Amino acid sequence: MKFVPNVGRVIRRAWSVRFLALAGGLSALEFILQSMGESFLSPRAYTLLTGLTIGAAFVARIVAQRDVSGDDE
């Protein structure tokens, strides 16, 4: 496994990383709220939101991002 040369910039600016962090946060929130016996949304809604966020991360991963890759296109 080889890291990209600008790994720090990718972690700070890539939308895919942001979406994956959001998906992790949603999963943690679902776990915490259900263990406390409280939930604002149904488990199905948390699953749907997490799935949509992961899908957005997948799309963001394959789209060139100027702030990250430095491409002019």
VENKAZI-V982553 format. One record per residue. RES is the residue in one letter. SS is DSSP state (H for helix, E for strand, C for the rest). PSI is psi in whole degrees, -180 to 180 (NA if undefined). D_LAST is the distance of its C-alpha to the last C-alpha in whole Angstrom. Layout:
BEGIN
RES_SS_PSI_D_LAST, RES_SS_PSI_D_LAST
END
This chain:
BEGIN
M_C_135_28, K_C_129_25, F_C_152_23, V_C_154_20, P_C_-30_20, N_C_49_19, V_H_-39_21, G_H_-42_22, R_H_-40_19, V_H_-46_18, I_H_-39_21, R_H_-32_21, R_H_-16_17, A_C_130_16, W_H_-31_17, S_H_-40_19, V_H_-42_21, R_H_-44_22, F_H_-40_23, L_H_-36_25, A_H_-40_27, L_H_-42_27, A_H_-41_29, G_H_-41_31, G_H_-41_32, L_H_-41_33, S_H_-43_35, A_H_-42_37, L_H_-43_38, E_H_-46_39, F_H_-47_41, I_H_-48_42, L_H_-39_43, Q_H_-33_45, S_H_-25_47, M_C_-7_48, G_C_9_49, E_C_146_47, S_C_131_44, F_C_-24_42, L_C_162_41, S_C_158_42, P_H_-34_41, R_H_-38_39, A_H_-42_37, Y_H_-43_36, T_H_-43_35, L_H_-46_33, L_H_-42_31, T_H_-43_30, G_H_-43_29, L_H_-39_27, T_H_-41_25, I_H_-38_25, G_H_-41_23, A_H_-37_21, A_H_-39_20, F_H_-46_20, V_H_-45_17, A_H_-30_15, R_H_-33_16, I_H_-5_14, V_C_132_11, A_C_133_8, Q_C_117_9, R_H_-41_8, D_H_-19_11, V_H_-52_12, S_H_-21_10, G_C_7_9, D_C_147_6, D_C_-5_4, E_C_NA_0
END
